[in-house]
């Protein structure tokens, strides 16, 4: 491959070194060269640096992020702190900007998308390309190559990233597998996603975006790319994360596989010499991380998975990431011992938007005594300080994060990087529900499992602005990221399961059932019992009771599991209360599901068939027993 004329000019002007240019030429990919030159001409950086997979290149990023002040060292080796932009508690760059995250669609797209922000593609591109004109002036542009999924795997998708943020590039080194050598295997094709990001002009005193009003995050499905500017918060700037999730959903739903908002974990039952892999989707604050990190089990991934029908005709899945970008609030030694241990011992960790005092990080709910002052996301901080609107500033942002590699955890699963993925035998869907669903429920079959996932509800909590206890539908915990019509998404799930020799068993969980006094029935670790019961069901080791909405456990099995895993007595009275079928509440839920799904066209027939069947059977059961709460012993 010869040197394109534009790159000869970059070389002459000193924008790129001969060594960095040679790295690009080695890829032998005109698509890569064209993308880079187009955005170099648009964004106008003063330097282009190409990062390969070499330790030397990756160390360069890590060192520069400290030199330019995007991160600062903390007291433990490998620990750094990063801050995102802040004006007030309601005007900041420390969470996903849903308003300015737009999916660009061609004008001829006649589908309905009531759940996502969409914009006409031409108008959106005209706007963001104008905003990005000159956005990297005075900055160094890093050209990065990553692999979404294990290397040399049929699961994986390659990703090209251009960014002028060393923090973003450093975060990606922790979260994603290197991809420079993988790009050489493309043989010149354009089978990759690409992501363009710029912080825009920075403030003088701290390197954060100066003008947040220009923050835009536009997802171009047609081109397989994300354009993001005037931000640094990882949820807006790291295209490979939730933004790539949307590109993956679009690609999967056009190619008969699944991109899902799933964790993947290995279950290791006591007294059984086996590992059973499970995936799961839970809306925020519904137990996703605590399930993935259950004691005695192993973690493959905590956020996003690709699922395919493998050569053996079973469902296999991979974690597209190799790291965790996790909410740090309430991570403490009691509730999250593995993560807390990792965050308080030497290793490579990026903390973001927490309090630092004497080079020690502190965050909300960490279980430690906090200093009265220090430096945090708002600048110099002391107890009781308020923003210019009079709102008190907490010691750490509620959405503060940590970034680290999964293999830094002692419970990392040995199959994390296996190119064949892991065989998924279980899928969990969980929501926050105080009075309707039992703690664990097995769906009758795959289609009813899809219906179960599509019917996830989550009640708002005190952590959410507005009224508590409001139920919101969250299909597969993926609604915020869907870029295809909901009907298409569900139809693809139906088809996927029908193509498998034996699809995964699907279970609904609910850790938040309350008694009449408003107290939770479940202890924090009771979920370990529900999960291990599901593992036994997959292997036909225990029987179950069939109800109109699925299978529930038998008391004697749960009693034994509580003894084995928690050394705890589980009373029959608790069982009867927790696993009663609350027909009236369930019918009301089905009515809410029906009302939501009527808002979108082309919902597949199987969905309505299951909804009507369950509702009719619940009403029949209610009439037969002449009561609304049906005990397990009534079946």
N, C-alpha and C positions, 0 to 999 in steps of 0.2 A: 504493500500500500504506500503510495507516494504521500508527500506532505501537502495537504490542502493549502491553497493560496492564503486563506485567512490566517492559518497557523504560522505561515512564513512571516506574515506581518506581525503577529503577536510576538514571535521570536525576535524579530528585528527591533520591536519597541520595548523589549525586555519584560513583557507581560508573562512570559512562560520561559522556563529554562529548557535547554536542549534535552536534559535528562527527563524532565516531566513530559515533554512532547514525545519522546521515544516510548514512554509508558503507554501513551494513547495509541501510537502507531502500532504497537505490538498487539493491540486488541483486534486490529484489522476489521474495523466496523465503521462504515460510513455514517450509519444512523447515529452512533455515539458522537462522532465528530461534528455532525450537523447540529445536533441538539446543543452541544457545548458551545459551538461558535455562535449560534443564534442568540443564546442567552448571555454570552459574554458581551456581544455587541449591544444587547439591550440593557443589561445591568451595569456594565462599565466598571468592573473592578480594576484595581491597579496591579493585581498580581493573580496568577492562576497556579495553583499547586495541586498536583495529581497524587492521590494517596493510593498506594498499592496495598497488598496484603502483608508487606514486610513489617517486622517489628520496628525497624527504624522509622518508617513512615507513620505508623500508629503512635509511636512515642512522640513524634513531632507534634501531633495534634494534642496529645495529653499535656505536653510542656507548654505549648503556645496558649492553651486556654488559661493557664495560670499567668503567663507573661502579660496577656492582654487584659487580665482582670475579670474575665467572664466566670472564673472560678477562683477560690482561694483555699489554701491548705488549712486543714484542721489538725487537732492534736494527735490523731492516730494516723499511722502510715497508710496512704492510699485514700484517705477521706478528704473530700473537698466540698465546698459550699457554693451554690449558684443562686442568684436572685433574678427574678423576672420583674418587668416594669410595674410600677405602682404609682397611682395618683391618689385614689381614695379606696375605701373598702368596696365601693360599687363601680370603680373605674380602675381597672388593673389588667395585667397580662398574666394572670395566674390560674387560669382555667380555660376550658375550651370555649371559644367564641362561636356559639351556635348561630347567632344572628348573621354573622359574616362568613359562615361556612356554607357555601352554595354548590350544588351539583349542577353543572352546565349541561343543558339538554338542547338538542337541535329543535328548531321550531316545528318540524314535522312530527315530533314525538307526541302522540295523542293519548298516551297512557295517563292515568291519574296517580298523583303522588301526594296524598294529603298529609303524610307523616314527615316529609323532608322539605328542606328549603331548596327550591330549584330556580334557575335563571336561564333565560335564553342564551345559548352558547355564544353566539356572536357578540351580544351585548356584554356578556360577562368577560369574554376575552379582550374586547376593546377596552373595558374599564381597567382590568388588572394589569394588562400590558402597559397601559399608560402610567399607572401607579409605579410599576416596576422599572420604568425608564430611568436609568442612572441610580437605582437603589443601592448598588454596591460601590459607589464612588468612594475611593480612599480605603476600600476594604480588600482583603485577600479572599479569593473564591477557592474553596476546596472542592475538588472533584472526587467523589467517593463511589465505591462499588460494593454492593451488599447482596446477600442471598437470603431471601425470605423462605425459611425452611432449611433442613439439613443440606449440606453440600452433596452434589452429584446424586440428587434424588428426583424422581419423577413428580414429586409433590411441589417442588420448589419453583419460585419465580424470582428472577434477578431484578435488581433495582439500581438505578443510577441516581445519584444525589449530587446536586450543586447547592452549596450553602456558604454564607460568609460568617457563620457563627461557629467558633471552635467548640463552644459548649454543646451545640447540636451534634457536631461531628463526634465529640467525645462520648456523648450519650449513645449514639448509634453504634460505636465500637463495643459498648457493653451489652447493648440490646440485640444486635444482629450479627450474623456470621459474615466473615469477610467474603467478598464476591469478585475481586479483581481477576483472579485466575479462572473463576467460573465464566466470566464474560468472554474469555478466549474460546470457550466451547460453543458459543452461539454461532460460530461460523458466519459472522456478518449479518445475522438476522436482527429484526427489531422486536424480538419476543422478550421484552422486559418493560417494567414500569419505570417512569422517571419522575423526579421530584425536584422542583426549584424553590429554594427558600432564601429570603434575605431579611435581616433585621431592619433594614433601612438605616437612615442616619441615627447615631447613638447620642445619648446624653454625655456631657463632658465629665461629670463627677463619677458616674458608674455606667458601665457599658450595657445599658438597656435601651430599648427602642424609644426614640424621642417623641414620635407622633403616633399614638395608638389609633387615631381616627382613620388612618389609612390601612389598618389591619384588614387583610383579606385572606381567605383560604378557599380557593376555588378548585373543584374536582372535575376534571375534564375526562369523562368516561370514554369519549370517542378516541382520544389520543392516548389513554392509559397513563395519565399524568396528574400531578397536583401542583398548583402554583400557590405559594404562600409567602406573604411579605408583611413587614412591619410588626413583627412579633418574635419572641424567643421561647415562650412557654411550650414545653415539649408536645402537649396535646394539639397545638396549632402548628408547630414548626417541624416536628419529626414526621415527615410524610409517610415513613414506612410503618407507622403505628395505626392509629384509628383512621387515618386518611387512606392508607393502603388497604385497610379493611374494606372500605367502600369499593375500591377498584377490584379487590379480590371477590367480593360478593357479585359484582357485575360480571366478571369473567367466569366465575363458577356457575352462575345461573344461565350462562350461555354455552356451557360445556359439560353439564351434567355431573358436577361434583359440588361440594359444599365448602363455603368459607363461613366460619361461625365464631361467635363471641364466646368461645369455650375455654375453660381450663382443661388440662389433661393430667390425670393422676394415676399412680399405680396403687392398687389395693392389695394388702398382704395379710390375709386372714390367719389368725392364730390356729395352730394345729392343722393347717393345710399347706402343703408344699407347692404353692402356686402364686402367680401374680395376675391380677385381673385389672385391665385398664378401663378407666371411666373418663368420660368428658362431661362437662356441665356448664350451664349458662344460668346466671343469677343477676337480676338487676342490682344496682348499687344498694349497699346496706342490707343485703339479703343473705349474706353468708358465703359468698363465692370464695374469697381468699381463705377464710377459716376452714372451709371444706377441703380445698386443695392442699392445705397445710395441716391436716389432721395428724395427730401423733401416731407414729408407727407406720405411716404410709409414705409414699414418695411422690415427688412432683416432676412432671414433664413440662408443664407450662401453666401460666395463670391467666391468659387473656385471649389469645386468638389462635385458632386452629384451622388447618386445611384438612378436609376429609375426602378420601377417594375410595372407589371400589378397586381393591387391589387384585393382583393376579390370582389370589386364592378365592376371589369372589366374596371376601369379607370386608367390612369397613375398617380401613386403617386411617390413622390420623397423625399429624405432626404439629408441634408448636412452631409457628413461623419465626419465633424469637428465640434467643438464648438467654435473655435477661428479663428483669422485672422493673417496670416503672410503676411503683406502687404508692398508694396513699399511705402516708406515714402516721396520720392521726390515729391514736388509740393503739398503736403497736407498742406492746409492753411485755415484760418478762412472763406475766401470768397467762395472757391470752394468745400471744404469738411468740413462744420461746425461741423457735428456730430463727425467725427474722430478727428478733431483738438481739439475739446473740451475734448474728452476722453484722448488725448495725453498730455494735459496740465493741468490735474487735478489729484489728488491722486487716484491711483488704481494700480493694478498689470500690468505693461507693461515692456517688454524687448525691448530696443532700440539696434540696431546693426549698427556699422560702420558709426556713425554720429560724429559730433564735440561736445566735451564737454568743457565748460568753466565755472568754478565756480559751478560745479555740475549741470549745465543747458545744455540740449541737443539742438543742432541746426542742421538743415538739409537744403538741396537745395530746394529753392522754398517755404520756410515756411512763407514768407511774413513779416519776422521780420528783424531788423537790426542785423547784425552778428558781433561778436568780430573778431579781427584781428589775434588772436592766440588761442591756446588751445591744446587739445589732441584729436586725431582722429585715424582712422584705420591705419594710417602710423606711428603713434607715436606722438612725439611733433610736432605741426603744427603751421605755421604762413603763412599769406597771401603771395603768390608768391613762396612758397617752391616747389622744383621739386624733382622727383625721380632720381635715378642714371642714367637713360636714358635721363634726361633733360625734361621729361614731367611734366607739372605743376600738383600738387596734389590738388584737390578741397577740400573744408572744410568738405564735407561728400561724401561718395561714391554714385554714381548715382543709385546703386542698394541697398542702405541702406534700412533697414527694421524696422518694429515694429511688436511685437507679443502681442496679448491681447485676452481676451475672448469676444465673441460677446455680451454676456449678460451685458457687461460693457457699451454698447451703449444704448442710450435712445430709439433708433428706432429698437431694437431687437424684432423679431416677437415672439409672445407667443407660436407658434407651433414649435419652434426651436428643442425641445427635444421630440416631440410626436413620439411614436414608430410606429404609422401608417403613418407617413410622412404627406405631404400635397398633395392634388389633383392638379396636374399641368395642367392648362388650356391653357397656352401660352408658346411658346418657341421663344425666340429672337435670331437671328444670326446677328452679326454686323461686319462690316469691315471699313477700311479707304479708301475712294474712292472719288476722287475730281471731277469726270466728268461723271459718268455713272448711278449709282443706285439712286432712289429717297430716301428721308429721312425715309420713312416707306412703307412697301409693305407686303400685306398678300398673302401667297401662296394659290394656288387654292385648294390643298388638301394635305394630309399627305406626299404622295410620292414627290410632287413638293416641299414640305417643306424640305424633306431630301435632295433633289437636291439643294435647296437654301443653306442649311447648308454646303453641300459638295462643294459649289462654292464660299465660302467666299474668297475674295481677300483683301489684306491689303497693302497699299503703305508704303514704308519705309519713315522715317522721319529723321530730323537732329539728333535725338537721336540714330540712327543706323549708324554704321560704313559703309561707302560706299556712293553711289549715292542716293539722295533723289528721291522719286516718283516712285521707282521700285515696280511693283506689284508682290506680292507673294501669292500663293494659300495657304489657311489655312483651310482645311476641318474641320468644327465644332470647329475651334480653338484648335484642338486636335492632329494635325499631328505630333508634336514633341514627343507625348507620345503613339502613336499607336504601338501595339506589335502583331497585326494580320494584314493580308493583307487588303488593303483598300477596296477591293471588298467584303470581308467577313464582314467588319465593316458596309458598306452601306446596304448589304443584311439583316443584323440583324436589322438595323433601319427600313427597309421596313417591315419585319416580325413583329416587335414589334408593329408598328402602326396598322397593319392589325388585330392584336389580341385584340384591344381595342374596346369597344362599341362606343366611340367617342374620337379619338386621339386629343391631343392638337392642337390648331391652331398655325401655324408657321409664323413668321414675320421676314422679313429682315430689318435691320436698317442701316442707313448711316448718321452719324452726320457731315460729312466732305465734303459735296458737295460745290463747289466753283463757283463763278460767273466769268464773262469774265475778271474782274480785278484781279482775284486771291484771292478774299476775301470770307470767309465762308458765305454761305447763312444762316446757322443756328446759333442762339444764344446758349450759353452754356446750358441754361435750357430749350430750345425748346424741348429737348428729352422727357421732362415730358408730353408734348402734344402728341407726337407720341406714347408713351407708353400707355397713357390713351385712345387714340383712339383705340388701339388694345384691350384694356379691354372692351370697348363698343362693338366692333365687336364680341367678344366671346359671348356676351349676346344678339346679334342681335338687339342692340339698335340703330345702324346707318346702312345705306346702303353704298355701295361702287361702284366704277367703275371698271369693269373687263378689263384687258389688257392682252396681250400675256404672260406677266411674272407674273401676279398676280393682286390682287385688290389694288387700291389706294383710298385714302379718297376723299370725296366730299368737296368742298371748304366751304360751309356753316357750316359743322360740325367742321372743323378745326378752323374757325373763332370764333365759340362759345367756343371751348375748350381753345383757346389762351386767351379769355376774362376771363373765369372761373378760370384757373389755373395760368396765368401769368399777368392778368390784362393788356393785351397788344393787340394792334390792329394788325391783320394779314391781309395784303393786298392781293387782288386777283392777282395782278401782281407777288408777291412773290410766291404764290401758283402755278401759271401757269409755272413759271420758275423752281421751285423745283420739280414739279410732271410731267413735260414733260417726255415722253418716248423717250429716246435718242437711236433710233433704231441702228444707225451705231455703237455707242460705245458698245451697248449691244451685237450686233453680234460679235464684236471683242472680247468681254469678253468670250462669248460662245466658240469661236475658241480657246482661251487660255485654257479654261477648258478642251476642247476636247484634246488638245495637252498634257496636264498634265496627264489626266487619261489614255491615250494610253500607258503610261509608265508602267502601271501595268495590269496584266492579270485578267480575271474573274470579271470585273466590271459588276454588274447585268444589265439585259436588260432594266429595267425601267429607268435607268439613261440615256442611249442613246436615248430612246424613247422621254423623256422629253426634252433633249438637242436639238434634231432634230426638235421636234414640236415647241419649242419656237423660234428657229432660223428661221424656215420656216414662222411662223406667223409674226415675226418682218419684214422679207423681203417683205412679202405680204402687210403688213401695210404701209411700206415705199413706195412701188410701187403705192398703191392705193391713197395715199395722195400726192405723188410726193414731199416728203420732209423727212428729217431724224429725226427731232424733232417733235413728235406728241403731241399736247396739250391735256390735260384732256378733254377739251370741244369738241375734235374731235371724241370722242368715243360715 
